[in-house]
Amino acid sequence: MSPQSHSQSPYLYSFTHVPGKGMGIVANYYIRRGTRIISDAPLFKIPNYTTDPAAVTSYVTKALKGKSKDEQRMFLSLFNAYPKDYMPFYGITKTNALPLGPDSEDAGLFLTVARLNHSCSPNTNHTWNSNTGTETIHAIRDILRGEEITICYIGSGKSSRDREGRRKELAAVFKFECHCTICDLPPEQSLASDSRRAEIEKLDEIVGQGDLLMLRASMALNSCRTMLRLMDEERIYDKRVSRIYYDAFQICIANGDVARASVFARKTVEERMICEGPDSVGLEDQKVFIENPQSHRLAGLSNIWKTGLENIREYDDQEEFNVWLWKRADS
């Protein structure tokens, strides 16, 4: 079985040697933003992935016995960041397995996705889709022919704010020093990038304070707008964008602004479809809020910004529309 048999669109990409990175995946053609590039079913799932190495090794040994020789060879050819620390089966699994969802204790080993190299400014978003039972890879910006297809190996927490923190985490977990386009910026540009990323994290923490929905709604909404601007400057277009739009939706509906809440709900859905596809988990539930924002649990807490769906403004000019959309952030 070839690696391509695990993918959604096998002719969109090729496996190739990438200088300084080993094996990687590059685009065969121009790939538009929102395209599902890979839909990879797990070779095997590992329950309770946080258990001890011996238990995981035993589980993987049994799982591999039921796989084809080609699949076994493909597994053994994957990078092992811990050759001196653990037995090979555990080292390969620890290096390459991905959790089946952000809060899951279970993980999966994906033969195609495991070949994707890291970038702190990736051009794809990866998500576990429990509806399809696959790890999906979607282009979050246009990808040129011959460009390497990348994902981000680390989360968006404090360690990812600055270059030093990211490099330390990657070196500790994956045993390499990152030289992506962001990490190799000249010193002045790197400091500016670090500053923007730190500000994004700070504002995200502010918006995450639930009481701001009511007490300082304009401040919270302005924080959403600022985050989106900073993320655009950093070329961050992953699923965090849809989360910010959803935060803006909740701020508006909690204060009675049905018109803007509907627009933010639509933008939430649009961004999720780009990053995760039309079959992503929970998407249909969020679509309901476009036509019926009042069905959300926060609706009716306040009517200080009261509007109705009939108050949605239509502008031919996108800039004028954005001025209307974010008006509450200036009040």
N, C-alpha and C positions, 0 to 999 in steps of 0.2 A: 504494500500500500504506500503510495507516494504522499508527501506532505500536502500536496494540493487537494487530495481527496477530503481533507478536513475543512476546506475553505468554502466560502460562499461564492467567490468569483475568482477561480484559480488562475485565469489569464491576466488578471490585473497586476500581478506581481510575480517576482522571481526570487528564489533563494540564491544568495551569492555571498562571496567573501567581501567583507567591508574592512578596509585598512584600519588597523588598530582596534578592531572590535570582534574579529572572528566572523562567524556566519551572521547574516542579516537578511532583510527583505527589502527589495527596491521595487518601485512602481514600473510596470511595463508601459503604461500609458498615462496620459493626463487624467487625474482622478478628481472629480468635483467634490466640493465640500458637501457632506451629508451622505456620501456613498458608503454603503456597507461593504467593506473590503474583505473581511474575514468573519466567518461564523464557525467557531471551532468547538466541537464536542470534546469533552475530556477523555483522554486515554483511560483514566481512572479517577475516581474521587477518593479523597482521604478524609474519613470522619475524624473529628476531634484532632485537627492538625496540630494543636498545641501540646499533644501528648509527647511522651519521651521518644528519642530517636530509635530505640530498639523496637517499640511498638509500631512506629511508622515504617521502619525497614521491613518488619514482618508482614505488614499489610501490603506494601508495594511488591514484595517478593511473590506473594500469592496472586496479586492482581496481574503481574506481568506474565505469569504462567499461562494465563488464558488469552494472551495476545499473540498476534502473528510474529514470525521472525523479523519481518521488516519493521514492525512497530517496536519490538524489543531493541533492535539496532538503532532506531531513531531515538528512542529514549536514552540509550547509553551514549549517544553522540552529543547529547545536550551538555552545556557548560556546567561544570561543578566548581563552585567557588570555595568548597571546603574539603579538598582532597586529603588534607593532613589531619582534619578534625573529626571526620565521621566516615562511616562505611559509604561506599559509592552510591547505593540506592537512596540513602537518606540525604547525602550531600547534593545529588542532582535534584531531588524533590524539593529540598529546602531552598535551593537556588531558583527553581523555575515555577513552582506551584503558585497558584493565585487563589485567594479566598473566594468562596462562592457567595459573594455579596459583602458589603462593608462590615457587617456585624457577625458574619458567620464564623463558626469555629471549624467548618469543613472547608476543604480546598480541592482544587482540581489541577491535573497536569495536562496542559494543552500543547500538543506537539508543534502546531503551527505558530500559535501566539508566543510560545517560548523562544522562537527565533527572532522575535522583534527586539531590537536594541533600545536602549534608554536615551531620552533627551529631556532636559529640564524645560524645553519648549517643544513638546511633541506635536506632530501633525495629525495624530489620531487620538480618539478616546476609547478606552476599553471598559466594558461592562459585562458582568455576569447577567444573563437573561434567563430567569427561571421558567419563563413561558416556553422558550425554545430549548432549554437545556444546553445552551452554548455560551461561550465567551465571544462577544461581538466586538469588532474593531471598525469604527466609523471615522472617515476623514472629517476633521474639524476645521480644516482650511484646504484650499485647493493644493493638490500635490502634483508636482511636475514629473514628467517622464524621466526615469533614471534617479529620482530623489529617493533617499532611504525613507522607509515607513517606520515611524518610531512611536513608542508609548513612554509614559513617565512611570518609573519604578517606585517613586516615593509619594507620600501624601502631601497635603497642603498645610501641614502643621508648622510649628515654629522652626523646625530644623530645615524646612525648605525655603525659608524667607531669604536667606543670603547664600552666596556662593560657597563660603566656607562651611556653613552648616550642611548644605546639600552634599558637598564633596565628602565630608566626614561620614555622613550617613551611608552614602553609596559605597565608600571604601570599607566601612565596617560590615555592611550586610552583603554586598556583592563583590567586594575585593577589586574595585577598579576606581581610577580617578577620572572624573567626568571632564570631557573636553567638548561638550556640545556648544552650539552657537552662543548660548547665554553664558556658560561658564568660561568661555574663552574671549569674552568681551574685554576691550582695553580697560584699565583700572577706573577711569572716570565714568565710563559708560556702565561698568559693572556696579559701581557704587550707586548710580542712579537707578539701575534695575533692582538692586537690593532694597533701596528705599521705597520704590513703588510696591514691591511684593510685601514688604513689612507693613505698609499702609493698608494694603488690601486685607491682610490678616487682622489688623487692628480694627478696621471698619466692620469686618465680618463678625468680630466679637461684639461690637457695639449693637449691630442689628440683631444678634442672637439674644440680646437681653429683652425678654418678652414684654416687660413693662413699657418699653419705648413705643410699642404699637399704639398705646393710648396717650402716654404722658408727653412724649416728644416725637410725635408721628412724623412731622416735617423733617426733623433731624435724621430719623431712621430712613426715610425715603431718600433724602439727599445722600446718605451714606451708600445706598444702593446705586444711585446714579454715579457717584464718584468711583465706586468699585468697578463698575462696568467700563468707565473711561480708562482707569488705570490698567485694567485687564486687556483692553484693546491695545493700549500702548505697549504692553508686555507680550502681546499676541497670545493671550491665554483665552482659548475658546472652548474649553472642555465643559463638562456637565455642571461646573460651578456657575456658569452663566445662567442656565435655566433655574438653578436654585436661587440666584439673586432676583430674577424676575418673579419667582414664586414668593419670595419675601416681600417684594414690592406689592404683589397682589394682596397678600395678607394684611399689609399695612393699610391699603386703600379700603378693602372690604370691611376691616374692623372699624373704620371710621365713616362708613356709609357711602364711600365714593364708588358706586356700582360701575359707572362708565369706565373709569381708569382701571378698576379691578378687572373688568372684562378684557381690556386690551392687554394687561399684564398676564392674564391667564392664557391668552392666545400666544403671547411671546414665550411663555413657559413651555407650552406644548410644542411650538415650532422648534425651539432650541433642543428640547428633549428628543424630538424626532431626528434632528441632525446628529446628535451625539449617541443616541441609543436605538433609533429606528422606530417605526410605527407599531411594533409589537412589544415595546418595552413595558415592564411591569408597572401598573398603576397609571399608565398614560390615559386610558379611557376614563378613569375617575376624574382626572384633571381637566379633560376636555369639557366635562359638564359645566365647569365654572366659567367657560367662555360665554355661554348662553344664559347661565343661571348662577351668577356669582353669589347670590343671596343664599344658595344652598350650603355654603361653607359654614363650618361651625363657629367662626368668628363674626359672621354677619350679625349686625344689630347691636353690637357692643356700644357703638356710638354712631350718631348721625351728624357729627360736626362737619363732615365734608359731603353731605348728602347730594347724590346725583342719581340718575337712572340711566338705563341703557340708551334711551333716546338722546342723552347728552353727549354721547361719543362724537367727537369732532372728526371730520374728514378733511384732509388737506392734500392737495396735489404735491406740495413740497414737503419732503421728509423732515427737513429741519423745522419747519413750522409745526408739523405734527408732534415732533419731540418736545418742542417748547410747551405745547398744550399738555402733553402726557406727563411731563415732570413738573408742572406748575406747582403742585402741592409741595414739592421739595423746597420751594422758595418762599412758602408762606410762613 
